[in-house]
Amino acid sequence: MGLPPVSTYKHLFFDLDHTLWDFRGNSRETLRELVGQHDLLARGIPDSEAFISVYEEINHALWADHGAGRMPKEVLRVLRFRSALQRFGITDNRLPASLSEDYLAQCPRKPGLMPGARELIHALEGRFRMHIITNGFEEVQQVKLASAGLDAHFDVVLTSERAGAAKPSQRIFQEALRQAGANATESLMIGDNVEADMQGARNAGWDHAHYTAETEPDLLATYRIAHLADLGSLLL
């Protein structure tokens, strides 16, 4: 697929988790730390990887409920740990809240980025206005950007919490354009999630680049990139 002239795009809107910030790696590192800090092996967890597998399965399902408006974030944050512990027969009423508090304190401060993310941002800086559209929680996403040293590179950081709508809703894309002072024809969405990022951008009338490092390629995407460096090659 040939890219339109670079001048076509003036605004680049990035997803954050799994696209720039290494959500999976940072989360798993934090969960391994929590297994040790809370002595979960002595409570019946066979090993860290078993706990991570169960937690991720439950967390994914609960996030779907949150995105559909069926679950407040405060409930999600504790329920994901309570449900994971229950799978291993652990019913301590205080432990889930303690794990949730420590996870939220530690995980967003992990600085891990997806391969090539930092190099890409530095290469694009000054050539395009760059922004973030994320379905994450406001205070958590801001900490992630600051901890990874990326916060100074983005003009608009729009979370679903602040926008009052989550991707793929057109409302969050429209609000992002409003805040950035942009229009759809000069904007490119870059993300990993087929439904939230790609379908959302299509519905909003934006061009979109699917980052396929952790997902199957979206054949309907305007562009498909296997590595973030590929985006730099296309745009520059």
Secondary structure, 3 states (H helix, E strand, C coil): CCCCCHHHCCEEEECCECCCECHHHHHHHHHHHHHHHCCHHHHCCCCHHHHHHHHHHHHHHHHHHHHCCCCCHHHHHHHHHHHHHHHCCCCCCCHHHHHHHHHHHHHHHCCCECCCHHHHHHHHECCEEEEEEECCCHHHHHHHHHHCCCHHHCCCEEEHHHHCCCCCCHHHHHHHHHHHCCCHHHEEEEECCHHHHHHHHHHHCCEEEEECCCCCCCCCCCEEECCHHHHHHHHC
